[in-house]
Amino acid sequence: MSEILNEAARPGLTGKQSIDDIGVQSCVMAGRLLDLLTQVYVVAGEDPLSDSLCFLEHRSQLILGMESPVSERSPWQTLVREINLSPLEQDLIVLAGCPEEHEGFANLFRLLHPRHLPAPTLGLAAQLLCSSEPERIALRETIETGPAVRSGALQVEPGETFFDRSLRVANCLWSVLHGIDAWPSGVGQLNCRAFDCGLDEWFGQAAAQHALTLLNTGARCLVLVTAETVQVAWERAAAMVRRAGRRGVWLSAGSNLSEQMPQLVPHVVARDAVPVLRVAGRDQHVSESGTGKSDIGNLGTGERLGSWPTYGGPIVVCCGAGESAVPQQRPLVEVRCEPLSLAACEQIWTETVPALAAYARALAARFPVEPFFAKQIADDLRLLAEHRQQSIRVEDVRDCIRARTSMQLSSGVQRIQPFAEWNSLVLPASRKRRLMDAVERLQTQTKVLREWGFLAGRQGARGVRVLLSGPPGTGKTLAAEVVR
């Protein structure tokens, strides 16, 4: 214990330093504990409690020579505001978190706890925070029904009696209150980088505008982002959260997500973040209608996602085609990820691969990809250019896309590297002309569909689909290789 006292009493710690608001709260709590214990206990001789009382005295004096800037956006103030914690609940959380603040608190609570655990009991909390019988009743009601416990920020462990029960804060929450990005082990947090170039048209749609407003204001709702695949929905949702000016917490909706709710809610709230849940499982299957779009009327109960009853902000759920695990307890807004226009794809290629901006229109016509995929290709091209020490070419874009898409092929599907040219293909002139027309349609569709307005205001087929038929040996594979 003497080492703890020396650390707390070092001159350097009493100089002009800064301490965050949760640190200030723990120092204030040390003073209150000191006042209580000096009134209740008479310490004499080699009583182990004497060292703890000295620790409390030094700890309570730390804030005297420190600056303590107060910010309404600090994790502690955010947690208090968003969960609507009462002053009593704030004191209970600070008391429960003191063992996480300093080992001196943990040693003190071991001495006081009936089972020698490094945690305060409800009995200690009652003596410290309650001065009358009505206040004790209020303490009991707070523990049984208050938002601090219901949200999972304050955890109450079993005991033989009510007052023998131990108090703890949610796992890793105390570090978060200090501004450290810590998460409990086992939480399926994912990494996600938001890219929103080329998505202005999508953000301009009514449903997306509504969702952006809800996210920005923090309304209690569920924003359902649906796409042909869950990856597209995931990346569009990331861009949407970023465009709304919010921070996202990216979570995988695994089978144990409901069990993780008590840990996740206080972490999300303290970070002032929006939970973004990625629903995996049936997302690769197209719906029976063949449209690949979700059917809101057939949404399931969403057991995997949990109900989040104590979280009052927005939740974003990303689903692929055919997925239906969506909570029912919240107002729902669906935002569908329709294919991007040629103009949007051109902008994506212009911004992600500026070295090939002159070819952006052709790349958009041939490779109408999502922003996140274009960014991946841009990273591949940058590495390739550094290795070859020469500028990139349009053909390099094609090769990089083929390399990445080949990683997603099903078993039994073989990727063929094309080498044949038009002069290698021997066909009747009319049939060869039809193949060349298909390639020219792909090359000129931007002008026809966008500049000439043939698909203005409506969705329509883009790209080219060619069906090659004939007996073996007539050149189908060679023709496909030529029109690559």
Secondary structure, DSSP 8 states (H G I E B T S, - for coil): -HHHHHHHT-GGGGSSEE--HHHHHHHHHHHHHHHHHHHH----TT-HHHHHHHHHHHHHTGGGGEE----TTSHHHHHHHHHT--HHHHHHHHHHHHHHH-HHHHHHHHHHSTT--SS-BHHHHHHHH--SHHHHHHHHHHHHH-HHHHTTSEEEE--SSGGG-EEEE-TTHHHHHTT-----TT--B-------TT-HHHHTSHHHHHHHHHHHHT-S-EEEEE-SSHHHHHHHHHHHHHHTT-EEEEEE--TTTGGGHHHHHHHHHHTTEEEEEE--SSTTS--TTSS----GGG----GGG---TT--S-EEEEE-TT-----SSS-EEEEE-----HHHHHHHHHHH-GGGGGGHHHHHHH----HHHHHHHHHHHHHHHHHHTS---HHHHHHHHHHHHHTT--TT---------GGG----HHHHHHHHHHHHHHHHHIIIIIIS-TTTTS----S-------STTSSHHHHHHHT-
